[in-house]
Every structure is written in C-alpha cells, then in structure tokens.
Amino acid sequence: MPDWQEMVREKLAGAAVSRRRREELISELSNHLDDLHAELLGSGVEEPEASAQCLEQIEDVQQIAAAASRSQIWEDFMNQRSRTLLLPGLITLTLASVSLMVMQLFAFSTPRVHWVDGGAVAIGFVWLASLLPCGALGAYLSRRAGGSRWNSIIASLFPSLIMLGVFCTVLPIGVLIERNPFILHHPRYFGLALLVWIIVPGAALLLGALPVLWRMNNRVHPDSAAHSV
C-alpha cells in the first residue's frame, strides 16, 4: 500500500500555511486516503485499481492546500486585528462604562444636568477625567500587541466610536422611519448631546492616549542607537 502520508506531505511542501496547520492537513488527508483505500478493497476493488483511485484524489490536495492557505491568511488577519484592535477597544469600552456606573453611585461625582431645547444633558466632569487612563490603557494594549498607530488610536477612542455608531443608527431611524417629532423639532438638543457624549469624551480618551503613543513612537531601537554612535 502506498505511503499516503509521505505523498500528501510532498504535495503540501509548498503550501503557505503554518507548520502546525500543515501537519494537521497531512494527518487528516492521509487518514482519509487510508479509509478510502480500505473501503475500496472491502467492496471488491483490486489493489492496483484502489490505489489508482486514491492517487486521483491526491491531485486535489493542491486545491485543498490553496484553500487552507487562504483560510490561514484570513485567520492570521483576524487574530492580529483582534489582538491589536478589538480586544483593547473592548477593554477601553468596559472600563469607561464601569467608571460611568461608579460615578453615578457617589454624590461628589454626580453629573451636572443642563436643560437645553426641551431635553436634559448630563455632564460628568469626574467621568471625563476617568477617561484619561482608559484611553491610555487602550492605546498601550494595542501597541503592546503590535498594533499600528491608527489601531492604537481607534482602540483608545472605542467608547466614543461605539456611541457615534449608536447615534448614527438611532437618529436616522427616528427621523426617517418613526418620524419622531422631538428629534425633528429639537436638533440643538441632539447636537449638544453629540458634543457631550461623543466629541468631548473622545477628546479625553485621545488626550490620555497621546503620552503612550508619543512614548512608544519615540522609543529608540537598540540598532538605531548603535548606528548613531
């Protein structure tokens, strides 16, 4: 009986996949060929013909390897994006939300409420101050995971970007679909809410991230330091 594992290994030699993934494919495909060969023999097919039919499937290994390569590239991309953007961003969002919740529990940090154009807008200065370390942590986690400068910025601004997405979803639905009269007749209120809940917090988050970004961008690499001497 042919050595299916060695044949598959030769076919996958040039596949652009990780070593672990290549070994997994070799094991899976060789086991499949072993089972197919045994099944053909059990059904009465002679040995030469059974091996020939299995060898025909070997020709499809290159297509399988190409599909696995594309899957590997996409998996690596998503893993990198998760480490450098999604996970730091979600941590920043969680901390910002928790700090807002904690702020509402203490009287000294109760937000100031302003009535504007028929609606109430709450401004929490203690919460805005707490966003500085949140933005710094998001940027730090992203840069530590190998993220680019823009990934770090987006990770630090994640809470404001999520809130912007909510505004961009709720307001058009309220105006175009529900025809909400309050939204239509009080644009000043929603403009101020946009400023208070998105722009100002975003500025605080970015301000907290700037020292981290500056420090990491100006960190001298040992090789460059050696060349400059």
C-alpha positions in Angstrom: 0.0 0.0 0.0 1.4 3.5 -0.9 2.6 5.7 1.9 -0.2 8.3 1.8 1.2 10.4 4.5 4.5 10.9 2.6 2.7 11.6 -0.7 0.5 14.2 1.0 3.5 15.7 2.7 5.2 16.2 -0.7 2.1 17.8 -2.2 1.8 20.2 0.7 5.5 21.1 0.8 5.0 24.5 -0.9 1.7 25.4 0.8 1.7 28.8 2.5 0.4 27.6 5.8 1.8 27.3 9.3 3.8 24.2 10.3 1.1 23.2 12.7 -1.7 23.5 10.1 0.4 21.6 7.5 0.8 18.7 9.9 -2.9 18.7 10.7 -3.8 18.6 7.0 -1.3 15.8 6.4 -2.8 13.7 9.2 -6.4 14.4 8.1 -5.8 13.7 4.4 -3.7 10.6 4.9 -6.2 9.1 7.2 -8.9 9.9 4.7 -6.9 8.1 1.9 -6.3 5.1 4.2 -10.0 4.8 4.9 -10.9 5.2 1.3 -8.3 2.6 0.3 -9.7 0.1 2.8 -13.2 0.8 1.8 -12.4 0.2 -1.9 -10.7 -3.1 -1.1 -13.6 -4.1 1.1 -16.0 -3.5 -1.8 -14.1 -5.9 -4.0 -11.9 -3.4 -5.9 -8.5 -4.9 -6.7 -5.4 -3.4 -5.1 -4.0 -1.6 -8.3 -7.4 0.0 -9.0 -8.0 1.0 -5.4 -4.6 2.7 -5.2 -5.2 4.4 -8.6 -8.5 5.9 -7.4 -6.8 7.1 -4.2 -4.0 8.6 -6.2 -6.6 10.6 -8.3 -7.6 12.3 -5.1 -4.0 13.2 -4.3 -4.3 15.7 -7.3 -6.9 17.6 -5.4 -4.5 18.2 -2.5 -3.1 21.3 -4.1 -6.6 22.9 -4.2 -7.1 21.9 -0.6 -3.7 23.4 0.3 -4.7 26.6 -1.5 -7.9 26.8 0.4 -6.1 26.2 3.6 -3.6 28.9 2.8 -6.4 31.4 2.2 -8.0 30.3 5.4 -4.7 30.7 7.3 -4.2 34.2 5.9 -7.7 35.2 7.0 -7.3 33.6 10.4 -4.0 35.3 11.0 -5.5 38.6 9.9 -8.5 38.2 12.3 -6.2 37.1 15.1 -4.0 40.2 14.6 -7.0 42.5 14.3 -8.5 41.0 17.5 -5.3 41.4 19.5 -4.5 44.9 18.3 -7.9 46.5 17.9 -11.0 44.6 19.1 -9.7 43.3 22.5 -8.0 46.6 23.5 -11.1 48.5 22.3 -13.5 46.3 24.3 -11.4 46.7 27.4 -11.4 50.5 27.0 -15.2 50.4 26.5 -15.7 48.3 29.5 -13.6 50.5 31.8 -15.3 53.6 30.5 -18.7 52.1 31.1 -17.8 50.9 34.6 -16.3 54.3 35.5 -19.6 55.9 34.4 -21.6 53.5 36.6 -19.3 54.1 39.6 -19.5 57.8 39.1 -23.3 57.7 39.4 -23.0 56.0 42.8 -21.2 58.8 44.6 -22.7 62.2 45.3 -19.4 64.1 44.8 -19.2 62.9 41.2 -22.9 63.3 40.3 -23.1 64.8 36.8 -24.4 68.3 36.3 -27.7 68.3 34.4 -28.4 71.1 32.0 -31.8 71.6 30.3 -31.4 72.6 26.7 -34.0 72.9 24.0 -36.5 70.7 25.8 -34.1 68.0 26.9 -31.7 67.2 29.7 -28.0 66.9 29.0 -25.8 65.5 31.8 -22.1 66.5 32.0 -19.9 64.4 34.3 -16.5 66.1 34.8 -15.3 63.3 37.1 -16.2 60.7 34.4 -14.4 62.7 31.8 -11.3 62.8 34.0 -11.5 59.0 34.4 -11.4 58.6 30.6 -7.8 59.7 30.5 -6.4 56.4 31.9 -8.9 54.5 29.9 -7.7 55.9 26.7 -4.1 55.4 27.8 -4.7 51.8 28.6 -6.4 51.1 25.3 -3.5 52.6 23.3 -1.0 50.8 25.4 -2.6 47.4 25.0 -2.9 47.9 21.2 0.7 49.0 20.8 2.0 46.2 23.1 0.2 43.6 20.8 2.0 45.1 17.8 -0.8 47.3 16.6 -0.2 50.3 14.3 -0.6 53.9 15.4 -4.1 54.0 13.9 -5.1 50.8 15.6 -4.0 52.3 18.9 -5.9 55.5 18.3 -9.1 53.6 17.4 -8.7 51.3 20.4 -8.4 54.3 22.7 -11.4 56.0 21.0 -13.6 52.9 21.1 -16.2 54.1 23.6 -16.8 57.3 21.6 -16.9 55.4 18.3 -19.5 53.0 19.6 -21.6 55.9 20.9 -21.2 57.5 17.5 -22.5 54.3 15.8 -25.5 54.4 18.1 -26.2 58.0 17.2 -25.8 57.3 13.5 -28.3 54.4 13.8 -30.9 55.7 16.2 -31.3 59.3 14.8 -31.9 58.3 11.1 -34.4 55.6 12.3 -36.1 58.2 14.4 -36.2 60.8 11.7 -36.8 58.7 8.5 -38.9 55.8 9.8 -40.6 56.7 13.1 -40.9 60.4 12.2 -40.2 61.3 15.9 -41.4 64.9 16.4 -39.0 65.5 19.2 -36.0 64.7 17.1 -37.3 66.8 14.2 -38.0 69.9 16.3 -35.1 69.8 18.7 -31.9 69.5 16.6 -30.0 71.7 19.1 -30.5 69.2 21.9 -29.2 66.3 19.9 -26.3 68.4 18.6 -25.3 69.2 22.2 -25.7 65.5 23.2 -23.4 64.6 20.3 -20.9 67.1 21.7 -21.2 65.9 25.3 -21.3 62.1 24.8 -19.1 61.7 21.8 -16.8 64.6 20.9 -15.7 65.7 24.5 -15.3 62.1 25.8 -13.4 61.3 22.6 -11.1 64.2 23.2 -10.5 63.0 26.8 -9.7 59.4 25.6 -7.3 60.7 22.9 -5.6 63.0 25.4 -5.0 60.1 27.7 -3.6 58.0 24.8 -1.2 60.7 23.5 1.5 60.2 26.1 1.5 56.4 25.4 1.7 57.0 21.6 4.4 59.6 21.9 6.5 57.4 24.2 6.3 54.3 22.0 6.8 56.2 18.8 9.9 57.9 20.2 11.4 54.8 21.8 14.9 54.4 20.4 15.6 51.0 18.9 19.0 49.5 20.0 20.1 49.0 16.4 19.4 52.7 15.5 21.1 53.8 18.7 24.2 51.8 17.8 24.3 53.3 14.3 24.0 56.8 15.6 27.1 56.4 17.8 
